Structure formats: C-alpha cells, structure tokens
Amino acid sequence: MHIKYLLCLLVVLLMGIISCKNTTHDVDQAPVAAVENRVLTRMELEEAMPNNLSANDSIAYAQNYIQRWVKSALLLRKAELNLTPQEKDVEKILRDYRASLLIHKYKQKLLLQKHTALISKAQIEEYYGQMSENFKLDENIIQGLFVKVPLNAPNLSGVKKWCRSETPDDYIKLEEYCFVNAQKFDNFLDKWVAVTEINQLMPQPLPSYPKFLDYNKYYETSDSTSLYIIRIQDFRKANEVAPLSYVEDKIKAILLNKKRIQFIQNLEEELYNEGLKQKVIKFY
C-alpha cells in the first residue's frame, strides 16, 4: 500500500475521530494499523490521543503514536519468535509485580490515612545532638551580606562604610541605597550559605587559602562594570560540624523516613498477629 494512500486514510480516520464522538461499535473497532494478528483499532487510537489538540496537532500526534505502536508490535513479534518457552514464561514475574504494586499502593494509602508526618523541633535537636558528627561540612559556609553595584553608582564610599558597619542605622541606610542603586543585594545574616554559591555571583572566587575566613570580615573586588562587596558575619569551615539550622531539613527528612519505616514495620507485625488470631495463616 502506498505511503500517500496510508496518509490519506489516516487523515480520514483522524477527521472522523476529531469530529465524531458518538461512533458505533463497528467503527470503533475499525483497524488503523496491524502487524500480523495484532491490530490497532480506531478506538484505541482515539483513547490514546490527548484532548484539546488542533486538527493538525492531532494528525501529527496520531502519526507518531501509530509509528511507535508498529515498532513495538514488531519487537514483540521478534521476541516471541526468538525467545525460548522458558524465557517467554513471565507469569510469575507478572504475579510478583502485581502483588508488589498492590502492597505498595495499600501502604501508601495507610500512610496517608493514619501516619502523622510531624517532626517536632525537640526531636530534630535530639537527633542532631546524638548524631552531630555525621553532619560534617564538605565545604565552607558563611552568614553575611552581598552587594553588587555599578562602578558609576553614587556614594560608593558610603556603601563600603555601611557594609562594614554592624549598627542598625547603617544597615537601614545600606538597604535604602541598594533598593535604588544595587544590581543585587542579598541579606543572609540569619541564614547559612555555601561559599560556592557566593562564588557564582563574583567575577572571581573568594580567596581559598585556609586563614582567609579567620581574618577577613569584609571583602571587595570589581570588574569592568561593577563593585562586589561581601561582609562575613560568621563562618564555618569544611570538616567542622554543620550548624543545626544548616542541616535541619536533612535531619527532618531522615526522621520522617525512619518514622515511615517504623509505621510500616508495626503495620506488618499487626497484620501478622491478626492473621494468627483469625487463623488465616497455615504452616506446613
């Protein structure tokens, strides 16, 4: 059959799918493509197509779907011809997969219905206190300020002065100035940020020699257009224990996972005891 004829047939079928939803059973079962005794019907094609496609998009989608269906059917045909009966015997695999899938769905349903996904601050602090050595930093982190301003911005000396200062009044002046003039202003005085993240904002990375953070609370550099300023309020170095606030979300995730595992283990034990009590379990 010519490709042109196939395309014409496809267009006719698709126009019928797009324009008519109340098809008869015979029309629904009309073949669109076949590989030996495997047939793709018009109804199967219609069910596979997304809603709200234009006529042109529907034709393009259907052409792609039919091509994929044919290739899949050809692969299956070859598999059935070339695999041994033992290799083709997938009943046990399917049974095991179905059982695993149903068990997983049931566990997820029970987790949604009965499991309380709440972790208290006290639990997080307790776990951190017990396991803090497991939360060593793999890079330097800092708290502070980051400012980027154009080199032609007014009062750069004032910006430098306010960035060095720790008084509330100077911070207000800096914030007001940056609102008008800064290209970027980040306040992370109460949040730990990895130095690698800061380096991405700079024309060149912060100096990496060991004592830099010990002796530098203020650092500035520039490129051809901008001045970059960092004020370092506090820092922790790689291989030191991370501050609790930096790893709090990670600890919470660990505790939630432990809680889920314990919930499932308790559920399995309850079901086992219930099965023994109801005498639905038999050992031979």
Secondary structure by P-SEA (a helix, b strand, c coil): ccaaaaaaaaaaaaaaaacccccccccccccccccccccccaaaaaaaccccccaaaaaaaaaaaaaaaaaaaaaaaaaaaccccccccaaaaaaaaaaaaaaaaaaaaaaaccccccccaaaaaaaaaaccccccccbbbbbbbbbbbcccccaaaaaaaaaacccaaaaaaaaaaaaccccbbbbcccbbbbaaaaaaaccccccccccccccccbbbbbcccbbbbbbbccccccccccccccaaaaaaaaaaaaaaaaaaaaaaaaaaaaaaaacccccc
